[in-house]
Amino acid sequence: MHEWALADAIVRTALDYAEREGASRIKRIDVVLGELQDVAEDIVKFAMEQLLAGTIGEGAGVEFIEEEAVFRCRNCGHEWKLKEVRESFDDRIKEDIHFIPEVVHSFLACPKCGSHDFEVVKGRGVYISGILIEKGDGA
């Protein structure tokens, strides 16, 4: 269900943009998926295709770009990636982070100094990085 809500928001945003730009067709939508979201790409794509049916976005290509999760410790300045510590998570923790990425602070600590005071530099969220449109003259 989470993926359908994301797909709906992406499609609405793309259609609104295309309308504002006077597009006759949406050719491609590029979507960045933050690693912390742990989104099921295939479900989002299927949902987007269904939601775009019957609109100027029908048949648009959908490209997903995964953005690695990167953290920076506010205590010592060390930066690390989720994949460096992910094996310590069980499935329940992965699901918690999927639905509420902010809880990552409860499960992670800086691998250098042990602090839980860190920021998520990259990899949190879902956003459109590009929309390729065609205007009425085929441009």
C-alpha positions as a Python dict, from the first residue, in 0.01 Angstrom:
ca = {
    (1, 'M'): (0, 0, 0),
    (2, 'H'): (289, 235, 82),
    (3, 'E'): (421, 192, -274),
    (4, 'W'): (84, 280, -427),
    (5, 'A'): (72, 605, -228),
    (6, 'L'): (423, 691, -349),
    (7, 'A'): (329, 607, -708),
    (8, 'D'): (19, 826, -682),
    (9, 'A'): (223, 1122, -556),
    (10, 'I'): (483, 1076, -831),
    (11, 'V'): (220, 1052, -1105),
    (12, 'R'): (27, 1356, -978),
    (13, 'T'): (345, 1560, -963),
    (14, 'A'): (452, 1455, -1314),
    (15, 'L'): (108, 1527, -1462),
    (16, 'D'): (90, 1867, -1289),
    (17, 'Y'): (434, 1957, -1421),
    (18, 'A'): (349, 1841, -1775),
    (19, 'E'): (26, 2042, -1771),
    (20, 'R'): (205, 2359, -1652),
    (21, 'E'): (461, 2315, -1931),
    (22, 'G'): (195, 2262, -2201),
    (23, 'A'): (309, 1907, -2276),
    (24, 'S'): (121, 1680, -2511),
    (25, 'R'): (293, 1372, -2373),
    (26, 'I'): (517, 1254, -2090),
    (27, 'K'): (793, 1039, -2238),
    (28, 'R'): (991, 945, -1925),
    (29, 'I'): (990, 992, -1549),
    (30, 'D'): (1313, 946, -1352),
    (31, 'V'): (1258, 862, -987),
    (32, 'V'): (1519, 848, -712),
    (33, 'L'): (1450, 589, -442),
    (34, 'G'): (1639, 644, -120),
    (35, 'E'): (1784, 323, 20),
    (36, 'L'): (1631, 391, 363),
    (37, 'Q'): (1284, 381, 211),
    (38, 'D'): (1340, 21, 97),
    (39, 'V'): (1069, 65, -167),
    (40, 'A'): (958, -227, -386),
    (41, 'E'): (1050, -86, -726),
    (42, 'D'): (836, -332, -923),
    (43, 'I'): (523, -241, -728),
    (44, 'V'): (583, 134, -772),
    (45, 'K'): (638, 86, -1145),
    (46, 'F'): (324, -125, -1185),
    (47, 'A'): (120, 128, -985),
    (48, 'M'): (256, 418, -1190),
    (49, 'E'): (168, 241, -1516),
    (50, 'Q'): (-186, 184, -1391),
    (51, 'L'): (-224, 544, -1271),
    (52, 'L'): (-81, 688, -1594),
    (53, 'A'): (-322, 486, -1813),
    (54, 'G'): (-560, 714, -2001),
    (55, 'T'): (-345, 1025, -1939),
    (56, 'I'): (-73, 1202, -2138),
    (57, 'G'): (168, 989, -1938),
    (58, 'E'): (40, 656, -2066),
    (59, 'G'): (333, 452, -2197),
    (60, 'A'): (593, 678, -2037),
    (61, 'G'): (919, 512, -1946),
    (62, 'V'): (993, 495, -1576),
    (63, 'E'): (1353, 483, -1462),
    (64, 'F'): (1453, 426, -1102),
    (65, 'I'): (1781, 539, -953),
    (66, 'E'): (1873, 402, -611),
    (67, 'E'): (2038, 654, -382),
    (68, 'E'): (2268, 492, -126),
    (69, 'A'): (2210, 584, 237),
    (70, 'V'): (2501, 787, 374),
    (71, 'F'): (2533, 908, 733),
    (72, 'R'): (2757, 1166, 900),
    (73, 'C'): (2832, 1161, 1273),
    (74, 'R'): (2775, 1496, 1440),
    (75, 'N'): (3015, 1395, 1717),
    (76, 'C'): (3328, 1294, 1523),
    (77, 'G'): (3243, 1378, 1159),
    (78, 'H'): (3285, 1020, 1035),
    (79, 'E'): (3078, 928, 726),
    (80, 'W'): (2956, 576, 653),
    (81, 'K'): (2710, 393, 431),
    (82, 'L'): (2418, 175, 533),
    (83, 'K'): (2558, -123, 345),
    (84, 'E'): (2859, -118, 578),
    (85, 'V'): (2638, -196, 881),
    (86, 'R'): (2318, -338, 730),
    (87, 'E'): (2396, -704, 804),
    (88, 'S'): (2335, -631, 1172),
    (89, 'F'): (1963, -563, 1101),
    (90, 'D'): (1695, -827, 1127),
    (91, 'D'): (1381, -820, 910),
    (92, 'R'): (1174, -641, 1175),
    (93, 'I'): (1425, -355, 1196),
    (94, 'K'): (1438, -327, 815),
    (95, 'E'): (1058, -297, 810),
    (96, 'D'): (1059, -32, 1084),
    (97, 'I'): (1311, 176, 889),
    (98, 'H'): (1112, 126, 567),
    (99, 'F'): (799, 283, 716),
    (100, 'I'): (961, 539, 946),
    (101, 'P'): (1316, 619, 829),
    (102, 'E'): (1369, 847, 1131),
    (103, 'V'): (1392, 540, 1358),
    (104, 'V'): (1728, 459, 1203),
    (105, 'H'): (1879, 658, 1494),
    (106, 'S'): (1748, 394, 1734),
    (107, 'F'): (1922, 110, 1551),
    (108, 'L'): (2244, 264, 1423),
    (109, 'A'): (2543, 425, 1586),
    (110, 'C'): (2857, 574, 1439),
    (111, 'P'): (3092, 283, 1371),
    (112, 'K'): (3388, 502, 1471),
    (113, 'C'): (3278, 662, 1802),
    (114, 'G'): (2948, 488, 1888),
    (115, 'S'): (2739, 808, 1891),
    (116, 'H'): (2371, 796, 1793),
    (117, 'D'): (2388, 1166, 1703),
    (118, 'F'): (2423, 1154, 1326),
    (119, 'E'): (2254, 1298, 1021),
    (120, 'V'): (2126, 1125, 711),
    (121, 'V'): (2322, 1288, 429),
    (122, 'K'): (2169, 1088, 141),
    (123, 'G'): (1931, 803, 78),
    (124, 'R'): (1622, 914, 264),
    (125, 'G'): (1313, 971, 59),
    (126, 'V'): (1168, 937, -287),
    (127, 'Y'): (1173, 1215, -542),
    (128, 'I'): (1149, 1288, -913),
    (129, 'S'): (1486, 1376, -1061),
    (130, 'G'): (1362, 1436, -1415),
    (131, 'I'): (1060, 1440, -1641),
    (132, 'L'): (1096, 1423, -2017),
    (133, 'I'): (798, 1573, -2197),
    (134, 'E'): (691, 1626, -2555),
    (135, 'K'): (516, 1944, -2653),
    (136, 'G'): (239, 1971, -2913),
    (137, 'D'): (483, 2028, -3198),
    (138, 'G'): (664, 1700, -3126),
    (139, 'A'): (965, 1868, -2960),
}
